Amino acid sequence: MNEARGLPNWRWEALRATLWFVPALLIVLGALIFVVTFSIDAAAYSHQIQLPIWLRNGSSQSGRDVLIAIAAAIITVVGVVFSITILALTLASQQFGPRMMRNFVRDVGNQVTLGVFVATFTYSVLALGSITIYPHNGFAPHLSITMAEFMILVDVAVLVYFINHIAASIQLPEVIAGIARDLDAAIDAEFPLVESVDDEPVTARFDTSVSRKTAELLVMIEERGGDVAAAKSGYLQFVGYAQLAKIAKLVDAVIRLEYRPGHFIVAGRPVAKVFPRGATQQVEVALAKAHVTGPHRTLMQDPVFALDQLVEIAIRALSPAVNDTFTALTCLDWISSGLCRLSGRELTERVIRDEEGRIRLMGADWSYLKIVNRAFDKIRQAARGMPAVIIRILDSLTVVAQATTTTAQREILLRQGEMVLGSAVESVPARNDFDDIQSHFDLFARCVTLMNHPKEN
């Protein structure tokens, strides 16, 4: 399933969310560059090769002074860069919420900047130490010194980039747009495109976890299957669907997962059912290895996490302490963009079969209804008495409705619009404001009607 769609490995995703992995790679690269340049310097010193005249300037003492100056300057700049990074993380935590910090830590620009400076420092220290290898013969690693000078020029360019990058990345519209890009990428990785459009009922296309062919198997699993308990508590970050399907085939069983990535599981509580019951113990061991849990959610197999981040920023903006209506409007714009993308995707059954066509794994389903509710419910509740936000919600629903592929999806959106209008009836006392809201709802309802019955209009 997800593995076949090119979703990155969970270990790689975990490394991306660190500030040490990329710098460590660049330190190794810097050390390898030093090995190459020092080898050339040593060959030139023993007269095996000859360096250009413009490289053979200066004594070993002058070279030592240059490398000491470079190393001292770089380690100072590293401290400044690290301080700026920590400040940006602090501001992100306070302004956008603590769950946004991982977005900044995952930023490749921040990781590469820190890595380039640390790699230059490492290279300079290694080059400085090489001067003492031939202390009595005046050995000066001319090529290594020249490379260090070139690297310091690169560091200056990276520093300018980093200052501009930090200044741009902590701007709220850029943060919101970045989360929206993550949402689009997660939707592309998790959900396939709808190949054909046919007007099916919601129970047949979006809100049912299994088809009629598997209904009897589901009943059998529920009545006669064995429970598999979670090994530890935490947010489910990754599920090895292919691995579980192989284990199920090996023990000739069927596994029904009760949770999907993004859900919180509790140690000792059932997370899956296995039929027949006799295979429970073997599946439990495999499940502990195939499930990755942690203290936080990730975008790995959980596109709704990005949607929740946008919702969190919006409701923080609508809180009395912040009262930033325009930020909430921006979030709604990007939420509607993500839902438009999702509306054209197939929320498929989580069913994996073996080579013989037998069902081996049944995963927890996705629900278009639940996703739409998660996108708008909290914002609708926080926007009571705010006509501007209520109108934007209705406009967003109109935009999403135009991207839907079934009547079922549009009925879900219409239900959400009716709740928005009901909230406005109770919370907006000004007649003119309510009239504006009513007109936008009428436009939304008319759009839904036209799309449901195009031939009649």
C-alpha positions as CSV (number, residue, x, y, z in Angstrom):
1,M,0.0,0.0,0.0
2,N,1.9,3.1,1.3
3,E,5.2,1.4,0.7
4,A,4.2,0.8,-2.9
5,R,3.4,4.5,-3.3
6,G,6.9,5.6,-2.5
7,L,6.3,6.8,1.1
8,P,9.7,7.3,2.7
9,N,10.9,4.9,5.4
10,W,10.0,5.9,8.9
11,R,13.6,5.8,10.0
12,W,14.5,8.3,7.3
13,E,11.6,10.5,8.4
14,A,12.9,10.3,12.0
15,L,16.4,11.4,10.9
16,R,14.9,14.3,8.9
17,A,13.5,15.7,12.2
18,T,16.9,16.0,13.8
19,L,19.5,18.8,13.8
20,W,22.5,16.4,13.9
21,F,22.1,14.1,10.9
22,V,22.8,16.5,8.0
23,P,25.6,18.3,9.9
24,A,27.2,14.9,10.7
25,L,27.1,14.1,6.9
26,L,28.7,17.4,6.1
27,I,31.4,16.9,8.8
28,V,32.3,13.5,7.2
29,L,32.4,15.2,3.8
30,G,34.7,17.9,5.1
31,A,37.0,15.3,6.5
32,L,37.1,13.4,3.2
33,I,37.9,16.7,1.4
34,F,40.8,17.2,3.8
35,V,42.1,13.6,3.1
36,V,42.1,14.4,-0.6
37,T,43.8,17.9,-0.3
38,F,46.3,16.7,2.3
39,S,47.3,13.7,0.1
40,I,48.0,16.2,-2.7
41,D,49.9,18.4,-0.4
42,A,52.0,15.5,0.9
43,A,52.7,14.4,-2.7
44,A,53.8,17.9,-3.6
45,Y,56.0,18.1,-0.5
46,S,57.8,14.9,-1.5
47,H,58.2,16.3,-5.1
48,Q,55.9,13.7,-6.7
49,I,53.7,16.4,-8.2
50,Q,54.0,20.1,-8.5
51,L,51.4,22.6,-7.5
52,P,50.7,25.9,-9.4
53,I,52.9,28.8,-8.4
54,W,49.9,30.8,-7.1
55,L,49.3,28.0,-4.5
56,R,52.9,27.8,-3.2
57,N,52.9,31.1,-1.3
58,G,53.6,31.5,2.4
59,S,55.4,29.7,5.1
60,S,54.1,27.0,7.5
61,Q,53.7,29.7,10.2
62,S,51.7,32.0,8.1
63,G,49.5,29.0,7.0
64,R,49.0,28.2,10.7
65,D,47.9,31.7,11.5
66,V,45.4,31.7,8.6
67,L,43.9,28.4,9.7
68,I,43.7,29.5,13.4
69,A,41.9,32.7,12.3
70,I,39.4,30.7,10.1
71,A,38.7,28.1,12.9
72,A,38.2,30.8,15.5
73,A,35.9,32.9,13.3
74,I,33.8,29.9,12.2
75,I,33.2,28.5,15.7
76,T,32.0,32.0,16.7
77,V,29.6,32.1,13.8
78,V,28.4,28.6,14.6
79,G,27.4,29.9,18.1
80,V,25.5,32.8,16.5
81,V,23.7,30.5,14.0
82,F,22.8,28.1,16.7
83,S,21.4,30.9,18.9
84,I,19.4,32.3,16.0
85,T,18.0,28.8,15.4
86,I,17.0,28.4,19.0
87,L,15.4,31.8,19.0
88,A,13.4,30.9,15.9
89,L,12.2,27.7,17.5
90,T,11.2,29.6,20.6
91,L,9.2,32.1,18.6
92,A,7.6,29.3,16.6
93,S,6.5,27.5,19.8
94,Q,5.0,30.7,21.2
95,Q,3.3,32.0,18.1
96,F,2.3,28.9,16.2
97,G,2.0,26.3,18.9
98,P,4.5,23.6,20.1
99,R,3.6,21.1,17.4
100,M,5.0,23.5,14.8
101,M,8.5,23.2,16.1
102,R,9.1,20.0,14.3
103,N,8.5,21.9,11.0
104,F,11.4,24.2,11.8
105,V,13.7,21.4,12.9
106,R,12.9,19.5,9.7
107,D,13.8,22.5,7.6
108,V,16.7,21.5,5.3
109,G,18.0,25.0,5.1
110,N,18.6,25.2,8.8
111,Q,20.3,21.8,8.9
112,V,22.5,22.5,5.9
113,T,23.6,25.9,7.3
114,L,24.7,24.5,10.6
115,G,26.4,21.6,8.8
116,V,28.4,23.8,6.4
117,F,29.8,25.9,9.2
118,V,30.7,22.9,11.4
119,A,32.2,21.1,8.4
120,T,34.4,24.1,7.7
121,F,35.6,24.2,11.3
122,T,36.4,20.5,11.2
123,Y,38.3,20.9,8.0
124,S,40.3,23.9,9.4
125,V,41.2,22.0,12.6
126,L,42.4,19.0,10.6
127,A,44.4,21.2,8.2
128,L,46.0,23.0,11.2
129,G,47.0,19.7,12.8
130,S,48.6,18.6,9.5
131,I,51.2,21.4,9.7
132,T,52.9,19.7,12.7
133,I,53.4,16.4,10.8
134,Y,56.7,17.7,9.4
135,P,57.7,20.3,12.1
136,H,61.4,20.6,11.2
137,N,61.1,20.8,7.5
138,G,58.7,23.8,7.1
139,F,55.8,21.7,5.7
140,A,52.9,24.0,4.6
141,P,49.7,22.3,3.2
142,H,49.2,25.0,0.5
143,L,46.3,23.3,-1.2
144,S,44.5,22.6,2.1
145,I,44.9,26.2,3.2
146,T,43.6,27.5,-0.1
147,M,40.6,25.1,0.2
148,A,39.9,26.5,3.7
149,E,39.9,30.0,2.3
150,F,37.5,28.9,-0.4
151,M,35.2,27.3,2.2
152,I,35.1,30.5,4.3
153,L,33.8,32.3,1.2
154,V,31.1,29.7,0.8
155,D,30.3,30.1,4.5
156,V,29.8,33.9,4.0
157,A,27.3,33.2,1.2
158,V,25.5,30.5,3.4
159,L,25.3,33.0,6.3
160,V,23.6,35.6,4.1
161,Y,21.2,32.9,2.9
162,F,20.5,31.7,6.4
163,I,19.6,35.2,7.7
164,N,17.2,35.7,4.8
165,H,15.8,32.2,5.2
166,I,15.1,32.6,9.0
167,A,13.5,36.0,8.4
168,A,11.2,34.5,5.8
169,S,10.5,31.2,7.6
170,I,9.1,32.8,10.8
171,Q,6.5,34.8,8.8
172,L,3.1,33.4,9.5
173,P,1.9,33.2,5.8
174,E,5.1,31.3,4.9
175,V,4.6,28.9,7.8
176,I,1.0,28.2,6.8
177,A,1.9,27.8,3.1
178,G,4.7,25.3,4.2
179,I,2.2,23.2,6.2
180,A,-0.2,23.3,3.2
181,R,2.6,22.0,0.9
182,D,3.2,19.1,3.5
183,L,-0.5,18.4,3.4
184,D,-0.5,18.2,-0.4
185,A,2.5,15.9,-0.4
186,A,0.9,13.6,2.2
187,I,-2.3,13.4,0.3
188,D,-0.4,12.5,-2.9
189,A,1.5,9.8,-1.0
190,E,-1.5,8.3,0.8
191,F,-4.5,8.5,-1.5
192,P,-4.7,7.5,-5.2
193,L,-6.4,9.6,-7.8
194,V,-10.0,8.8,-8.6
195,E,-9.8,6.9,-11.9
196,S,-13.5,7.1,-12.8
197,V,-16.3,9.3,-11.4
198,D,-19.6,7.6,-10.8
199,D,-22.3,8.8,-8.4
200,E,-22.3,6.2,-5.7
201,P,-23.8,6.6,-2.2
202,V,-21.5,7.6,0.6
203,T,-21.7,4.2,2.3
204,A,-20.3,2.6,-0.8
205,R,-17.6,4.9,-1.6
206,F,-16.2,6.9,1.3
207,D,-17.6,6.0,4.7
208,T,-17.5,2.3,4.8
209,S,-14.3,0.5,5.9
210,V,-15.0,-2.7,3.9
211,S,-17.1,-3.8,0.9
212,R,-19.9,-6.4,0.9
213,K,-17.5,-9.1,-0.1
214,T,-15.6,-8.7,3.2
215,A,-18.5,-8.0,5.5
216,E,-18.9,-11.7,6.5
217,L,-15.2,-11.9,7.2
218,L,-15.5,-8.9,9.4
219,V,-18.3,-10.4,11.4
220,M,-16.3,-13.6,11.9
221,I,-13.2,-11.7,13.1
222,E,-15.3,-9.7,15.6
223,E,-17.1,-12.8,17.0
224,R,-14.3,-15.4,16.9
225,G,-11.1,-13.4,16.6
226,G,-8.4,-12.9,19.2
227,D,-7.4,-9.5,20.6
228,V,-3.8,-8.2,20.1
229,A,-2.7,-5.7,22.7
230,A,-0.4,-2.7,22.2
231,A,3.1,-3.2,23.4
232,K,3.5,0.5,24.6
233,S,1.6,3.7,24.7
234,G,2.1,6.6,22.2
235,Y,1.0,8.0,18.9
236,L,1.0,5.5,16.1
237,Q,3.5,6.9,13.7
238,F,4.0,4.1,11.2
239,V,2.4,0.8,10.3
240,G,4.3,-1.8,8.2
241,Y,1.3,-3.1,6.2
242,A,3.3,-5.3,3.9
243,Q,5.2,-6.8,6.8
244,L,2.0,-7.6,8.6
245,A,0.4,-9.1,5.5
246,K,3.4,-11.5,5.1
247,I,3.1,-12.6,8.7
248,A,-0.6,-13.2,8.3
249,K,0.0,-15.3,5.2
250,L,2.7,-17.3,7.0
251,V,0.4,-18.2,9.9
252,D,-2.7,-18.4,7.6
253,A,-4.6,-15.7,9.4
254,V,-6.4,-12.5,8.8
255,I,-5.5,-9.3,10.8
256,R,-8.0,-6.5,11.4
257,L,-6.3,-3.2,12.6
258,E,-8.4,-1.0,14.8
259,Y,-6.1,2.1,14.6
260,R,-4.3,4.0,11.9
261,P,-1.3,6.3,12.0
262,G,-2.1,9.4,14.0
263,H,-4.2,7.6,16.6
264,F,-3.1,7.3,20.2
265,I,-2.8,3.8,21.5
266,V,-2.6,2.6,25.1
267,A,-0.3,-0.2,26.2
268,G,-2.2,-3.3,27.0
269,R,-5.4,-2.3,25.2
270,P,-6.5,-4.1,22.0
271,V,-5.1,-2.6,18.7
272,A,-6.0,-5.4,16.4
273,K,-8.0,-8.6,16.0
274,V,-6.7,-11.9,14.5
275,F,-8.7,-14.8,13.0
276,P,-8.2,-17.6,13.8
277,R,-7.6,-17.0,17.5
278,G,-4.7,-19.5,17.6
279,A,-2.5,-17.2,15.6
280,T,-2.8,-14.3,18.0
281,Q,0.5,-14.8,19.9
282,Q,2.6,-14.9,16.7
283,V,0.8,-11.9,15.2
284,E,1.3,-9.9,18.5
285,V,5.1,-10.4,18.3
286,A,5.0,-9.2,14.6
287,L,2.7,-6.3,15.4
288,A,5.1,-5.0,18.0
289,K,7.8,-4.8,15.3
290,A,5.6,-3.4,12.5
291,H,4.0,-0.6,14.6
292,V,6.1,2.4,15.4
293,T,4.9,4.6,18.2
294,G,6.2,7.9,19.6
295,P,5.4,10.9,21.7
296,H,4.1,12.9,18.8
297,R,2.3,12.6,15.5
298,T,4.1,12.8,12.1
299,L,3.2,13.2,8.5
300,M,4.2,9.6,7.8
301,Q,1.0,7.9,6.7
302,D,-1.0,10.6,8.5
303,P,-2.0,13.4,6.1
304,V,-4.6,14.6,8.6
305,F,-1.8,15.8,10.9
306,A,-1.0,18.7,8.5
307,L,-4.7,19.6,8.4
308,D,-4.8,19.6,12.2
309,Q,-1.8,21.9,12.3
310,L,-3.6,24.4,10.1
311,V,-6.7,24.2,12.3
312,E,-4.6,24.7,15.4
313,I,-3.1,27.9,14.0
314,A,-6.5,29.1,13.1
315,I,-8.1,28.5,16.5
316,R,-5.1,30.1,18.2
317,A,-5.6,33.1,16.0
318,L,-9.3,33.3,17.0
319,S,-8.6,33.1,20.7
320,P,-9.2,36.3,22.7
321,A,-5.6,36.5,23.7
322,V,-4.4,36.7,20.0
323,N,-7.5,37.9,18.1
324,D,-5.9,37.7,14.7
325,T,-8.8,37.2,12.2
326,F,-6.7,37.5,9.1
327,T,-4.5,34.5,10.1
328,A,-7.6,32.4,10.5
329,L,-8.8,33.5,7.1
330,T,-5.5,32.5,5.6
331,C,-5.7,29.1,7.3
332,L,-9.2,28.5,5.8
333,D,-7.9,29.4,2.3
334,W,-5.2,26.7,2.5
335,I,-7.6,24.2,4.2
336,S,-10.0,24.6,1.3
337,S,-7.1,24.0,-1.1
338,G,-6.2,20.7,0.7
339,L,-9.7,19.5,0.8
340,C,-10.1,20.2,-2.9
341,R,-7.1,18.0,-3.5
342,L,-8.5,15.3,-1.2
343,S,-12.0,15.4,-2.8
344,G,-10.5,14.1,-6.1
345,R,-8.9,11.1,-4.4
346,E,-10.1,7.7,-3.6
347,L,-10.4,6.9,0.1
348,T,-9.8,3.2,-0.6
349,E,-10.5,0.2,1.6
350,R,-7.5,-0.8,3.7
351,V,-7.5,-4.4,2.4
352,I,-4.3,-6.3,1.4
353,R,-4.6,-9.7,-0.3
354,D,-2.0,-12.4,-0.9
355,E,-1.0,-13.8,-4.3
356,E,-3.9,-16.2,-4.2
357,G,-6.5,-13.4,-3.6
358,R,-7.1,-14.1,0.0
359,I,-7.6,-11.2,2.4
360,R,-4.7,-11.0,4.9
361,L,-4.9,-7.5,6.3
362,M,-7.8,-5.1,6.9
363,G,-6.7,-1.7,8.1
364,A,-8.6,1.1,9.8
365,D,-10.6,3.2,7.2
366,W,-10.4,6.8,6.3
367,S,-13.7,8.8,6.3
368,Y,-14.4,11.9,4.2
369,L,-17.0,12.9,6.7
370,K,-14.5,12.8,9.6
371,I,-11.8,14.7,7.7
372,V,-14.3,17.5,6.7
373,N,-15.4,17.7,10.3
374,R,-11.9,17.9,11.6
375,A,-11.2,20.7,9.1
376,F,-14.1,22.9,10.1
377,D,-15.7,21.9,13.4
378,K,-13.2,23.6,15.8
379,I,-12.9,26.7,13.6
380,R,-16.7,27.0,13.4
381,Q,-16.9,26.7,17.2
382,A,-14.2,29.2,17.8
383,A,-15.7,31.7,15.2
384,R,-19.0,32.1,16.9
385,G,-20.0,35.8,16.6
386,M,-17.3,36.5,14.0
387,P,-19.1,37.2,10.7
388,A,-15.9,37.6,8.6
389,V,-14.7,34.1,9.6
390,I,-18.1,32.5,9.2
391,I,-18.4,33.9,5.7
392,R,-15.0,32.6,4.8
393,I,-15.9,29.1,6.0
394,L,-19.0,29.2,3.7
395,D,-16.8,30.4,0.8
396,S,-14.3,27.6,1.5
397,L,-17.1,25.1,1.5
398,T,-18.3,26.4,-1.9
399,V,-14.8,26.1,-3.3
400,V,-14.5,22.5,-2.0
401,A,-17.9,21.6,-3.3
402,Q,-16.8,22.5,-6.8
403,A,-14.0,20.0,-6.6
404,T,-16.1,17.1,-5.3
405,T,-16.7,14.0,-7.4
406,T,-19.8,12.5,-5.7
407,T,-23.2,13.6,-4.3
408,A,-22.1,12.0,-1.0
409,Q,-19.2,14.4,-0.6
410,R,-21.4,17.4,-1.3
411,E,-24.0,16.2,1.2
412,I,-21.3,16.1,3.8
413,L,-20.2,19.6,3.0
414,L,-23.9,20.8,3.0
415,R,-24.3,19.4,6.4
416,Q,-21.3,21.4,7.6
417,G,-22.6,24.5,6.0
418,E,-26.0,24.1,7.7
419,M,-24.2,23.9,11.1
420,V,-22.2,27.1,10.2
421,L,-25.5,28.9,9.4
422,G,-27.1,27.6,12.6
423,S,-24.1,28.9,14.6
424,A,-24.5,32.3,12.9
425,V,-28.2,32.4,13.8
426,E,-27.4,32.0,17.5
427,S,-24.3,34.2,17.7
428,V,-24.6,37.1,15.1
429,P,-27.0,39.7,16.4
430,A,-26.4,42.4,13.7
431,R,-29.0,42.0,11.0
432,N,-26.8,43.3,8.2
433,D,-24.0,40.9,9.1
434,F,-26.4,38.0,9.3
435,D,-27.9,38.9,5.9
436,D,-24.4,38.7,4.4
437,I,-23.9,35.3,6.0
438,Q,-27.3,34.1,4.6
439,S,-26.4,35.3,1.1
440,H,-23.1,33.4,1.1
441,F,-24.9,30.3,2.4
442,D,-27.5,30.6,-0.3
443,L,-24.7,30.7,-2.9
444,F,-23.1,27.6,-1.4
445,A,-26.4,25.7,-1.3
446,R,-27.1,26.7,-4.9
447,C,-23.7,25.4,-6.0
448,V,-24.4,22.1,-4.3
449,T,-27.8,21.8,-5.9
450,L,-26.4,22.6,-9.4
451,M,-23.7,20.0,-9.1
452,N,-26.1,17.4,-7.7
453,H,-28.7,17.9,-10.5
454,P,-26.8,19.4,-13.5
455,K,-29.3,18.1,-16.1
456,E,-32.2,19.8,-14.3
457,N,-30.5,23.2,-14.4
